[in-house]
């Protein structure tokens, strides 16, 4: 009788799936008692929450996605967007994460990126069992302490 399992990994099965958002990851159990499926939006939410936990991260996403998120938060029943600024590719055993981050002024960007990367990898691997092969971070903006998105104040004149 021929063996049913292969000792060499199939390269096609370990490659991350395209960024469709609907393609779930399937994790094979060691004992072959079934499969666990994790949707890519679950990985997105985990990565987004882990990135926001790091001190110095002001917001996630570019200007347009943050604006739509602010509008969506004001609509009753719409909830909040926890995947803004986060995109993932999920395969059967691996995941890759891309983050768009707005940093608070004064934070060391290199150190902050290391901390975000470490936190995202730890959270995703611990919660999903997927191996995170990369976390790409794009710093799109710096939030200045005197900037306010909620209230627009006209500039004060220097002369009367």
N, C-alpha and C positions, 0 to 999 in steps of 0.2 A: 504494500500500500504506500502511495506517495505521501510525503509529509504535506500537511495543509498550510503550515506557516513558513515564512521566509525569514532567513536570518539577516538578510541585507535590507536596509530601508529603501523603500520606493521613493525616489527623489520627487516624483510628481505629486505624491500624497503629502509631502512635508512642505511644499511651497505655499506661501500665503495665497489666499483666495483674492480675487479682485475686490476693489472697494465698492461693493454693491450695497452694503449695509444690511442686506437681507440674507446673505450667505452665512449660515451658522458654522461654527467649528465643531467637529466631532472628536471627542476624546475617547480613545479605546481604553477600556478597563484592562488592567493587567491579567485578570482572571477570566476574561472573555465572557462576562456575565451580562453584557449589554454595552450600550454606548451612551455617553453623556454628550448632549448637544448644547453649546453655548453660542448664542447669537452675537454678532459683532457689535450690536448696540449695547450689549452688556459690558463688553470690553471697553467700549467708548466711555461709558458712564464711570466705570472703575478708574480708568486713566484720568478722566477729567476731575473727578473728586480728589484723587491722589495728587494731581498737579496743584489744585487750589489749596491743599493743606500746607504747602510750603510757604513760609513767610517771605514776602517780597514779591509774590505773584499777585498783581492787582486784579487782572481779569484774563479771560481766555477769549481768543478769537480776534479777527481783524475788526476794523471800524464798522464795516457793513453788518457783519454778523452780530456784533454787540448792539448795534442800533435796532436790528430786528428783534433781538432778545429782549431789549428794554421795552419795546412795543408789546411783545408777546406777554411779558410779565404783568403789564397793566390790564390785559384782557382777563376778566373774571373766568376762572375755570381752565385757563390755558396752562397754568403751571409754569415752572421754570425750565429753561433749557440747560441741561447739564452736559450736553455734548458739543456745545458751541466751541469752536476752535480745536476740536479733537477729531482726527480721522484715524482709522485703523485698517489694517489688512490682517485677516485672521485665516489661518490654515488649520489643518488637523492637529498639529502639535506646536505651532509657533504663531507669534503675533508680532506685528510691527506697528508702531504708534507714531503719529505726526501731531505735534502740538503747536498752536499759534498762541503766543503769550504776550501780555502787556505787563511790564515790570514796573514796580514802584521806584521812583527816583531815589538814588542813593544805594540801592542794592547792587552788589557785585554780580554782574550778569553771568560771568563764567562760573562762579561758585553757585549761584542760583540755578543755573542750568544743570550742573552736576547733582544738586540736591533734588531737583524735580525729576531728573532721569532716574536717580536711585529710588525715589519714592514710588514712581510709576511702575518701574520694573518689579519692585518688591510687592506692591499691592496686586498687580495683575497676575504675577506668577503664583502668589499665595492663594488668591481667591479663585483662579481658574485652572491652575495647573499647566497653563500654556507657557512655553519658553518665549520670553520677549527677546527678539533678536536685535532690535534697534528702537531707540526713541529719538526722533528728530525734533528739535526745538527751534522754532522761528520766533525771534523777539521782534514784534511788529511795532511796538510803541513803548514809551516810557510815560508813566502817569506822574505828573508834577503835583506837589502838595497843594498848590493853589487852584488846580483845575477842579471844576465841579461839573458833573454831568446833569445834576438835577436842577440847578438854578443858573440861569444866565444873568449875570450882572453887567450892566453897561460899564465900559471903562470910564474911570474918573478923569476929569479934565485937570490938567496941571495949572490952568489959568482960569480966572473968573471973568 
